[in-house]
Amino acid sequence: MSENSLPDEIISEILSPALKVSDEVFSDTSDVSPFAKYSESTSAYLLVCKSWLRVATPLLYNVVILRSKAQAKALSVALAGNKQLGQFIKKLRVEGGYGPPMHTILQCSPNVSDLFLSLVIYSSDNTNGLCKGLDLINPTRIILRDLKRKPLDNKMVSQLLNSLSKSIIKWDRLCVFDCTFPEPTVRAETVVSPLAKGKRLHTLALPNIEGLPWAYSTFKGCPLKSIRIKRLVESWDQGLIPEKDLVLMSLLKFDRWALPKVQESAVNVPLITPSLTPFFIPMAGAPKAVYDEIWAHILYFATAIPRRLPLLLVSKTFHRLGLPYHYADVKMSQLAHISKFASILSYNPSIGPHVRSLALKYRDRSDSEKFNVDYSMLTILSQTNKALRITGEPFNPFFINTATSISWDNFVAMAKYSGSTLREFSVKIASTAHASPTVFTDLSALRILEWKCGTSFLLTNIPQDGFPNLEDLRIFSADESFLTALSLMDLGSLRRVNLSESGINLDAFLNAHGPKLTELSLSHSNLRTSKDKIIGVCSNLRSMTIKSLHYDRDKPPEAIYFSSPHAVVASLTKITLDVSYFNKIPKDEMAAWDRFFTDFQPESFPNLREMEVKCCVWPTSEREIVKSCWVRWAEILLKRNINLTDKNGVKWRPRLKFK
């Protein structure tokens, strides 16, 4: 595309949405800055071509966000080198002190109309430049941010407040104040008094309704046009609203308002106007097949919303057509639900084939209830022969003994009746001894299997065609004979395996199916004992997850586990460390993690580009970044061309640095 193919006005319209910072985000005073994100800088748009650079530069400098000393230094150098750039700055958000460069920035930015200042400044920061530069601008709006609890009180903050107080007197254009102070304090008075004396304020924003009385009395002499309450006004706050003061009520504007309770008089008002022809029947003259088809489509969507049962009580037609959709997804969260649903299926067997998913979420039963529950469950599983999903509770090692379970006989019955349609199964199965693995041939459609069963298997007559469509295998508890039986099957579709059960020899299984796998998840101990097999056999692996069990959750794997002199897995691009807890760990364990990242040299994985750590939390301020172990480890990995990411896939981007 030639540079002159589009006029600058069109390019500006294209780039504006990408470069624009909304006023709501710019003025956000939350504890965590909305700009504490690690996405690609919008300045990258300026590098596309010369015409984009020319058009986007004013758009980029229109709103400036400063979050570090290095950013402030870089901006001051840019503005000093090109005086025209400072003319574009209309909104300036400063989230710290940032030293002498702030004086240059304010000196070169005479057109700043909206100024955001943070009072969350530590004693190690420097506000000298900021204080000297405040007199050089004349904004129309000032936005302050402070900590809600225990605001910082040090020399730098006091210096900034005093300079701000003196500058406010000189700012003859200032008419909008976004107040951060919820109550009258000494630091609040330092800023509020000169504002009130100036008598120019016409718009005031308050953090909550509690601060309204003192703020209104302070600024009553100003020509106020609106007072905005930013925090949600709950029903219990409504007593603070001065409804009798009509002048004040005319000024109030609320960002968010909790919905009031429905009044008694409104309960009896009909939501729908009664029909003028109460005996009208829609589609009365249509053929029955067309009539049923249309209403069936309507009820399919209508029964997906909460409180869907009353729809079935409207008429016999609604009941007949809607019943299959009502029971399409069944959740049984109590033992009593098992017998009730079994009775429903016995009374009306036509419902069974319409059930698409069964969710079993009840606690395990006692021995006295075992027979009745097993019998009822057998009724359910034998009649829901078109089910696609039968799921239990998510695996939790602390509650494995009381988790929802079905008997082995019920599992065999389920495989017999639903095996040709069932795609996902994740219910715990009660253990038995010397079971035959031939049952797995019945599960011909199964794609996802979550195995939680200690049953031992006979290792004779093992069917090679068991689980022909299984793609995703998750083993949380198992007898070693189960893994041996799987090793003797073809499992041609298997691609993803999660082996959370430790203490089981994986060599035979990995020898048989390792080359097929693209994703592998296993525990520290499994990695330690099967490292050579994983690297030597799993040649198509794209991602690997190392899970920390509850007894070693704070310990890193040994870095040596990820290298082997004999093999290379060129396809592996991502390693995940599933560490769920990482807070205030002992110094020796922190030192172990330091050694892990320092020693990590994945020679066997030359194309590794990402390491995800589930418990990683990126810092949100310059002060936190300096102390963060995650930043330290991320920059170590970046030297090896590997990105450290959190559980959301957000990677660390190196901050701008000045020597």
C-alpha positions in Angstrom: 0.0 0.0 0.0 1.5 3.3 -1.0 1.8 6.0 1.6 -0.6 8.4 -0.3 -3.4 5.8 -0.8 -5.4 7.1 2.2 -5.8 10.7 3.3 -4.6 11.6 6.9 -8.2 12.2 8.0 -9.1 8.5 7.2 -6.0 7.2 8.9 -6.8 9.3 11.9 -10.3 7.7 12.1 -8.7 4.2 11.8 -6.1 4.8 14.5 -8.1 6.8 17.0 -9.9 3.8 18.6 -6.6 2.0 19.2 -4.8 5.0 20.6 -7.7 6.6 22.6 -7.7 6.4 26.4 -11.2 6.8 27.7 -11.8 9.5 30.4 -13.2 6.9 32.7 -10.0 4.9 32.6 -7.8 8.0 32.8 -9.5 9.3 35.9 -9.7 5.9 37.7 -8.6 6.2 41.3 -8.7 2.5 42.2 -6.0 1.0 44.4 -4.7 -0.9 41.4 -4.0 1.3 38.4 -6.0 0.4 35.3 -2.7 0.8 33.4 -1.0 -1.9 35.4 -1.1 -4.2 32.3 1.6 -5.9 30.4 0.3 -5.6 26.8 2.1 -4.3 23.8 2.6 -0.5 23.8 0.4 1.5 21.6 3.4 3.4 20.4 4.1 0.4 18.1 1.5 1.8 15.7 3.9 4.7 14.9 6.4 2.3 13.5 4.2 0.9 10.7 5.0 3.6 8.2 5.8 7.3 7.9 2.1 8.3 7.3 1.0 6.5 10.5 3.9 8.1 12.4 2.8 11.6 11.2 -0.9 11.0 12.0 -0.6 9.0 15.2 1.9 11.1 17.0 -0.6 13.8 18.1 -3.1 11.1 19.0 -0.5 9.2 21.1 0.6 12.3 23.0 -2.9 13.6 23.6 -3.2 11.5 26.8 0.1 10.7 28.6 0.4 8.1 31.4 3.6 8.0 33.5 4.1 5.0 35.7 7.9 4.9 36.2 11.0 7.1 36.6 12.3 5.7 33.3 9.2 6.7 31.4 9.3 10.2 32.9 13.0 10.5 31.9 12.3 9.2 28.3 9.4 11.6 27.9 11.4 14.6 29.2 14.2 13.8 26.7 11.7 13.6 23.9 9.9 16.8 24.8 13.2 18.7 25.2 14.3 17.5 21.8 11.1 18.4 20.0 9.1 21.3 21.6 6.1 20.6 19.3 5.4 17.3 21.0 4.5 18.9 24.3 1.8 21.0 22.6 -0.2 17.9 21.9 -0.5 16.8 25.6 -4.0 17.6 26.9 -4.3 15.0 29.7 -1.4 14.0 32.0 -1.6 11.2 34.6 1.4 11.0 37.0 1.4 7.9 39.3 4.5 8.9 41.3 7.0 11.6 42.0 9.6 10.6 39.3 12.2 13.3 40.2 13.6 16.2 38.1 12.3 15.1 34.7 8.8 16.1 35.8 9.9 19.7 35.7 10.9 19.5 32.1 7.7 17.6 31.2 5.5 20.3 32.7 7.6 23.1 31.3 7.1 21.7 27.8 3.4 20.9 28.2 1.6 24.2 28.5 -1.7 22.9 27.2 -2.4 20.3 29.9 -6.1 20.6 30.8 -6.6 17.5 32.9 -4.0 16.6 35.6 -4.0 13.4 37.6 -1.7 13.2 40.6 -1.1 10.4 43.0 -0.4 10.9 46.7 0.8 7.3 47.1 4.4 8.4 47.0 7.0 6.7 49.2 10.0 8.5 50.9 12.4 6.9 48.4 10.7 8.8 45.5 11.4 12.5 44.6 8.7 15.1 44.0 11.1 18.1 43.5 10.6 18.3 39.8 6.9 17.9 40.1 6.6 20.6 42.7 8.6 23.1 40.7 6.6 22.4 37.5 3.1 22.8 38.8 3.2 26.6 38.5 4.0 26.2 34.8 0.6 24.8 33.8 -2.9 25.9 34.2 -5.3 22.9 34.2 -9.1 23.0 34.2 -9.4 19.7 36.1 -7.4 18.1 38.9 -7.8 14.4 39.9 -6.2 13.2 43.1 -5.6 9.6 44.2 -4.8 8.5 47.8 -4.9 5.4 49.8 -8.2 4.8 51.4 -6.7 3.4 54.6 -3.5 4.6 56.2 -2.4 7.2 53.6 1.3 7.7 53.3 2.7 10.6 55.3 6.3 11.6 54.5 8.4 14.5 53.4 7.8 13.9 49.7 4.0 13.8 50.1 3.9 16.9 52.3 6.1 18.7 49.8 3.7 17.9 47.0 0.6 18.9 49.0 2.1 22.2 49.9 3.1 23.0 46.3 -0.2 21.9 45.1 -2.0 24.2 47.5 0.1 27.2 46.4 -0.5 26.4 42.7 -4.2 26.0 43.0 -4.5 29.6 44.0 -2.8 30.6 40.7 -4.8 28.2 38.5 -7.5 30.6 37.3 -9.0 28.0 34.9 -9.5 25.2 37.5 -13.2 24.5 37.8 -13.4 20.6 38.2 -12.1 18.7 41.2 -12.1 14.9 41.6 -11.7 14.6 45.3 -10.0 11.6 46.9 -10.7 12.5 50.5 -13.7 10.8 52.1 -13.6 13.0 55.2 -12.1 16.3 56.4 -8.4 15.7 57.4 -5.4 17.9 57.6 -4.1 16.8 54.2 -7.6 17.3 52.8 -7.8 20.9 54.1 -4.4 21.6 52.5 -6.0 21.1 49.0 -9.6 21.9 49.7 -9.2 25.4 51.3 -7.5 27.1 48.3 -10.1 25.6 46.0 -13.0 26.9 48.1 -11.4 30.3 48.4 -11.0 30.6 44.6 -14.8 30.2 44.2 -14.4 28.9 40.6 -15.4 25.2 41.1 -18.5 24.1 39.2 -18.0 20.3 39.2 -17.1 18.2 42.2 -16.6 14.4 42.3 -16.7 12.6 45.7 -15.5 9.1 46.4 -18.7 8.2 48.4 -22.0 9.6 49.8 -20.6 9.9 53.4 -18.3 12.8 52.4 -21.2 14.9 51.0 -22.1 17.0 54.1 -18.6 18.4 54.7 -17.7 18.8 51.0 -21.0 20.7 50.2 -20.5 23.0 53.2 -16.9 23.6 52.2 -17.7 24.4 48.5 -21.1 26.0 49.1 -19.7 29.4 48.0 -18.6 28.0 44.6 -20.9 28.2 41.5 -21.5 24.4 41.7 -23.4 22.9 38.8 -23.0 19.2 39.7 -21.7 16.9 42.5 -20.9 13.4 41.3 -20.9 10.4 43.7 -18.6 7.7 42.3 -19.1 4.8 44.7 -22.2 2.6 44.5 -25.0 4.0 46.6 -26.5 1.0 48.5 -30.0 0.9 50.0 -28.5 1.5 53.5 -26.8 4.6 52.2 -30.0 6.3 51.0 -30.6 7.8 54.5 -27.6 10.0 53.9 -29.2 11.6 50.8 -30.5 15.1 51.8 -33.9 14.7 50.0 -35.3 17.8 51.8 -32.5 20.1 50.4 -33.9 20.6 46.9 -30.9 22.8 45.8 -28.4 20.1 46.8 -30.6 17.3 45.3 -30.6 19.2 41.9 -26.8 19.1 41.9 -26.3 15.4 42.8 -25.4 12.8 40.1 -24.8 9.2 40.9 -22.4 6.9 38.9 -24.0 3.8 40.3 -27.2 3.3 42.2 -28.4 0.1 43.8 -31.9 -0.9 42.6 -34.5 -0.2 45.3 -36.7 -3.0 46.5 -40.0 -3.6 44.7 -42.7 -1.7 46.5 -45.8 -3.6 47.8 -48.1 -1.8 45.4 -46.1 -2.9 42.4 -46.4 -6.6 43.2 -50.1 -6.8 42.1 -49.6 -4.9 38.8 -49.8 -7.4 35.9 -46.7 -7.6 33.7 -48.7 -8.5 30.6 -52.0 -6.9 29.5 -54.8 -9.4 29.4 -55.7 -10.6 25.9 -58.8 -9.0 24.3 -59.6 -12.5 22.9 -58.9 -14.9 25.8 -59.9 -18.0 23.9 -57.5 -17.3 21.0 -55.3 -20.3 20.2 -52.1 -19.6 18.2 -51.7 -21.6 15.0 -55.1 -23.3 15.6 -55.5 -24.1 11.9 -52.0 -25.4 11.4 -51.2 -29.1 11.0 -50.3 -30.8 14.2 -46.7 -31.6 13.0 -46.1 -27.9 12.2 -47.7 -26.8 15.5 -45.6 -29.2 17.5 -42.4 -28.3 15.7 -42.8 -24.5 16.3 -43.7 -24.9 19.9 -40.9 -27.4 20.5 -38.3 -24.9 19.2 -39.7 -22.2 21.5 -39.6 -24.4 24.5 -36.1 -25.5 23.7 -34.9 -22.0 24.4 -37.4 -21.2 27.1 -36.4 -24.1 29.3 -32.8 -23.0 29.3 -33.6 -20.2 31.7 -34.0 -20.5 35.5 -37.4 -21.5 37.0 -38.3 -23.4 33.8 -40.7 -25.9 35.5 -43.7 -23.5 35.5 -43.6 -23.5 31.7 -44.5 -27.2 31.7 -47.7 -26.5 33.7 -49.2 -24.0 31.1 -50.9 -26.7 29.1 -50.8 -30.4 28.2 -49.1 -29.5 24.9 -46.4 -27.5 26.7 -45.9 -30.4 29.1 -45.6 -33.0 26.3 -43.3 -30.9 24.2 -41.2 -29.3 26.9 -40.6 -32.4 29.2 -37.7 -33.7 27.1 -35.9 -30.3 27.2 -36.6 -30.0 30.9 -34.7 -33.2 31.6 -31.9 -32.7 29.0 -29.4 -31.7 31.6 -29.9 -33.3 35.0 -28.0 -32.4 38.2 -28.3 -34.6 41.3 -26.8 -32.9 44.3 -28.5 -35.0 47.0 -28.9 -38.7 47.6 -32.7 -38.3 47.6 -32.5 -37.0 44.0 -31.2 -40.4 42.8 -34.3 -42.3 43.9 -36.7 -39.6 42.8 -35.2 -39.4 39.3 -35.2 -43.2 39.0 -38.9 -43.2 39.9 -39.6 -40.5 37.2 -37.8 -42.6 34.6 -39.6 -45.8 35.7 -43.0 -43.9 35.4 -42.1 -42.2 32.1 -39.4 -44.2 30.2 -39.6 -41.9 27.2 -37.7 -39.2 29.1 -34.5 -41.3 29.4 -33.3 -41.1 25.7 -33.6 -37.2 25.9 -31.2 -36.9 28.8 -27.9 -35.5 27.4 -25.9 -34.9 30.6 -25.9 -36.3 34.2 -24.1 -34.4 36.9 -23.6 -36.3 40.2 -22.6 -33.9 42.9 -23.9 -35.6 46.1 -21.7 -36.8 49.0 -21.0 -40.6 49.1 -23.5 -42.7 50.9 -23.2 -44.9 54.0 -23.2 -48.7 53.8 -26.9 -48.8 54.9 -28.0 -46.8 51.9 -25.6 -48.5 49.4 -28.0 -51.1 48.0 -31.0 -48.7 47.4 -28.8 -46.0 45.8 -27.0 -48.6 43.6 -30.3 -50.0 42.4 -31.7 -46.6 41.6 -28.5 -45.6 39.8 -28.7 -48.8 37.8 -32.2 -47.7 36.7 -31.0 -44.3 35.7 -27.9 -45.4 33.8 -29.8 -48.1 31.9 -32.5 -45.8 30.7 -30.4 -42.7 29.8 -28.9 -44.5 26.9 -28.2 -41.4 24.8 -26.3 -39.5 27.4 -23.3 -37.5 26.1 -21.8 -36.5 29.5 -21.8 -38.1 32.9 -19.7 -36.0 35.4 -18.9 -36.0 39.1 -17.2 -33.5 41.4 -13.9 -32.1 40.5 -11.0 -34.1 41.9 -9.9 -33.0 45.4 -7.3 -35.2 47.2 -8.6 -34.1 50.6 -12.1 -35.4 49.9 -11.4 -38.4 47.7 -13.0 -40.8 50.2 -16.3 -39.0 50.3 -16.6 -37.9 46.7 -19.6 -39.0 44.6 -19.1 -42.5 43.4 -20.9 -45.3 41.5 -20.4 -49.0 41.9 -18.3 -51.0 39.4 -21.5 -52.9 38.3 -23.2 -49.5 37.5 -20.1 -48.5 35.5 -20.3 -51.7 33.5 -24.1 -51.1 32.9 -23.4 -47.5 31.9 -20.8 -48.6 29.3 -23.2 -51.2 27.9 -26.2 -48.8 27.5 -24.5 -45.4 26.9 -21.2 -46.5 25.5 -22.1 -45.8 21.9 -22.9 -42.1 22.6 -21.1 -41.1 25.8 -18.3 -38.6 25.1 -17.2 -37.6 28.6 -17.1 -39.5 31.9 -15.6 -38.2 35.2 -17.3 -40.0 38.1 -15.4 -41.8 40.8 -15.9 -45.6 40.7 -15.9 -47.8 43.7 -13.0 -50.2 43.6 -13.3 -54.0 43.0 -10.8 -56.8 42.3 -9.9 -58.7 39.2 -12.2 -56.8 36.8 -12.0 -57.5 33.1 -10.8 -54.7 30.8 -13.1 -55.8 28.0 -15.7 -53.3 29.4 -13.6 -50.6 27.7 -14.6 -51.8 24.2 -18.2 -50.7 24.9 -17.1 -47.1 25.4 -16.6 -46.6 21.7 -17.5 -42.8 21.6 -15.7 -41.7 24.8 -13.3 -38.8 24.2 -12.7 -37.5 27.7 -12.1 -39.9 30.6 -11.3 -38.8 34.2 -10.3 -42.0 36.0 -10.8 -42.1 39.8 -10.8 -45.8 40.6 -8.5 -48.3 42.4 -9.9 -51.4 40.6 -7.3 -54.0 39.7 -7.6 -55.6 36.3 -6.9 -59.1 34.9 -4.1 -58.7 32.4 -5.5 -61.4 30.1 -7.6 -61.0 26.9 -6.9 -57.3 26.9 -8.8 -55.8 23.9 -6.6 -53.8 21.6 -9.6 -51.7 20.4 -10.6 -50.4 23.9 -11.3 -46.7 24.0 -11.0 -46.3 20.2 -11.9 -42.5 20.3 -10.3 -41.5 23.6 -8.4 -38.2 23.2 -8.1 -36.9 26.7 -7.1 -39.2 29.6 -6.9 -37.9 33.2 -5.8 -40.3 35.9 -6.2 -39.1 39.5 -6.2 -42.5 41.3 -5.6 -45.9 39.8 -4.2 -49.3 40.3 -1.0 -50.0 38.3 -2.8 -52.7 36.4 -5.1 -50.1 34.8 -2.1 -48.3 33.3 -0.6 -51.7 32.2 -3.9 -52.6 30.4 -3.9 -49.2 28.6 -0.3 -49.8 27.5 -1.5 -52.9 25.6 -4.3 -51.1 23.8 -4.0 -49.1 20.6 -5.6 -45.9 21.8 -5.0 -44.4 18.4 -6.8 -41.1 19.1 -5.0 -40.4 22.5 -3.4 -36.9 22.5 -3.7 -35.5 26.0 -2.7 -37.3 29.3 -2.9 -36.0 32.9 -1.1 -38.4 35.3 -1.7 -37.0 38.8 -1.3 -40.4 40.5 2.2 -40.6 41.8 4.1 -43.8 42.7 3.1 -45.6 39.5 5.6 -46.7 36.9 4.9 -44.9 33.7 7.6 -46.4 31.5 5.4 -49.0 29.7 2.6 -46.6 29.1 4.9 -43.9 27.7 6.7 -46.5 25.5 3.3 -47.4 24.0 1.6 -44.1 23.7 4.3 -41.4 24.2 4.8 -40.7 20.5 1.1 -39.8 20.1 0.9 -37.3 22.9 0.8 -33.5 22.4 0.0 -32.6 26.0 1.3 -34.3 29.1 0.6 -33.4 32.8 2.4 -35.2 35.6 3.6 -34.8 39.2 7.1 -34.0 40.4 7.8 -37.6 41.4 6.6 -38.9 38.0 8.9 -36.4 36.3 11.8 -37.5 38.4 11.3 -41.3 37.7 10.3 -41.0 34.0 12.4 -38.0 32.8 14.4 -40.0 30.2 11.2 -41.7 28.9 9.5 -38.4 28.5 12.3 -36.8 26.6 13.3 -39.9 24.7 9.8 -41.1 23.6 7.4 -38.2 23.6 8.7 -36.7 20.4 5.5 -34.8 19.5 4.9 -33.2 22.8 3.8 -29.5 22.5 3.2 -28.7 26.2 4.0 -30.3 29.5 2.6 -29.5 33.0 4.4 -30.3 36.2 1.9 -30.5 39.1 2.9 -29.9 42.7 1.1 -32.1 45.1 -0.1 -30.8 48.5 2.9 -32.1 50.3 5.5 -30.5 48.0 3.5 -27.6 46.6 6.2 -24.9 47.4 9.1 -26.9 45.9 10.4 -26.4 42.4 11.3 -29.4 40.2 15.0 -29.9 39.7 16.3 -28.0 36.6 18.3 -31.1 35.6 15.0 -32.9 34.9 14.5 -30.8 31.7 17.7 -31.9 30.0 19.0 -35.1 28.6 22.2 -35.7 26.6 20.5 -38.4 24.5 17.3 -36.9 23.1 15.7 -33.6 22.0 11.9 -32.8 21.9 11.9 -30.1 19.2 8.1 -29.7 19.3 7.8 -28.6 22.9 7.0 -24.9 23.2 5.4 -24.6 26.7 6.0 -25.9 30.2 3.5 -25.2 33.0 4.3 -25.3 36.7 1.0 -26.0 38.5 1.9 -24.4 41.8 -1.3 -23.2 43.4 0.2 -21.4 46.5 3.2 -19.1 46.7 3.0 -16.6 49.6 5.5 -15.9 52.3 7.5 -19.2 51.7 10.6 -19.8 53.8 13.9 -18.4 52.7 15.4 -21.8 51.9 12.5 -22.6 49.5 12.8 -19.2 47.9 16.5 -19.9 47.4 15.5 -23.2 45.8 13.3 -21.4 43.3 16.1 -18.9 42.6 18.4 -21.9 41.8 15.8 -23.5 39.6 15.4 -20.4 37.3 19.1 -19.7 37.3 20.1 -23.3 36.4 17.2 -23.9 34.0 18.9 -24.7 30.7 16.3 -26.7 28.6 18.8 -28.2 26.2 16.4 -31.0 25.3 13.7 -28.4 24.4 15.3 -26.0 22.0 12.0 -24.4 20.9 10.6 -23.8 24.4 9.1 -20.3 24.4 6.8 -20.1 27.4 6.9 -21.2 31.0 3.6 -20.6 32.8 3.5 -20.6 36.6 -0.1 -20.8 37.9 0.5 -18.8 41.1 2.5 -16.0 39.4 1.2 -12.6 40.2 2.7 -9.6 38.3 3.4 -6.5 40.4 1.3 -3.4 39.7 3.5 -0.5 40.7 7.1 0.5 40.3 7.9 -0.1 43.9 6.5 -3.7 43.7 8.4 -4.4 40.5 11.8 -3.6 42.2 11.0 -6.2 44.9 9.2 -8.9 42.8 10.8 -12.3 42.5 8.6 -12.9 39.4 10.2 -10.0 37.6 13.6 -11.2 38.5 12.9 -14.8 37.3 11.1 -13.5 34.1 14.2 -11.5 33.1 16.4 -14.5 33.7 14.3 -16.6 31.3 14.0 -13.8 28.7 17.8 -14.1 28.2 17.1 -17.6 27.0 14.2 -16.4 24.8 11.6 -17.9 27.1 8.6 -15.9 28.4 7.4 -16.3 32.0 3.5 -16.1 32.1 0.8 -16.1 34.8 -2.3 -18.4 34.8 -4.0 -16.1 32.3 -1.1 -16.3 29.8 0.0 -12.7 30.5 3.8 -12.5 30.0 6.2 -10.1 31.5 7.4 -7.3 29.2 10.7 -5.6 30.2 10.2 -2.1 31.5 12.0 0.9 30.0 15.3 1.5 31.7 17.7 4.4 31.8 21.3 4.1 32.9 
